[in-house]
Structure formats: C-alpha cells, structure tokens
C-alpha cells in the first residue's frame, strides 16, 4: 500500500514565486503615478471639450 518514508525530490529545491508577491512592492509607486496620469487625461478631455 503506502510507504511511511518521506518522498525524495530530485530537482526543484525552491518553491515557485507567487506573481502577486513579485509586484506588491511596486504598488505604492505605480498607483499614484497612474492616478496622476488619469487626472491629467481627464483634465485634458475637459479642456478640449470646453
């Protein structure tokens, strides 16, 4: 049936990196920049239409 021995891994010693953990440290920089770009574009549209 089953063996009580632990399975042996032959290769991948590291766990795969989570994509969310890879970008979390960038969010405090990117979020305000994208907000500024959005405000600029909305102001540009408002001036263009006025």
N, C-alpha and C positions, 0 to 999 in steps of 0.2 A: 504494500500500500504506500504510505508516505514515509519518508525517512526523517528522523529528527534532526539531521545535520543541517546546518545553515547553507544556503546556496552560495556558490562562489561566482563572483563576477569577473569576467575576463575582458577588461577594456575600459569602459567609461567609468572613471573614478569620480567625475564631477557631475553634479545634477544640472539639467538644462536650465538656462537662465530664463526667468519669467519676463516676458516683454513689458509688462506693466512696471515691474521694478526697474527696468532699464531706462524708462523715461520719466519716472516720478521726480527725480532730482532736477529736471529741466522745467517742470511746470511753473514754478514761481517766476521764471524769466519769460517764458513763451506766453503765458496767459495775459499779463499786462501789455505786452507788445501787440498781441492780436487784438486786444481791446482798443488800443490806440489806433491801430490801422482801421478797425471798424468805425470808430468815431470819425476819423478823417474822411473815410469814404462816404459816410452818411452826411457829413457837413458839405462835402464836395457836391453830392447829389442835390442837397437843399439849395446851395448857391447856384448851381447850374439851372435848376428848375425855376428859381425866383426871378 
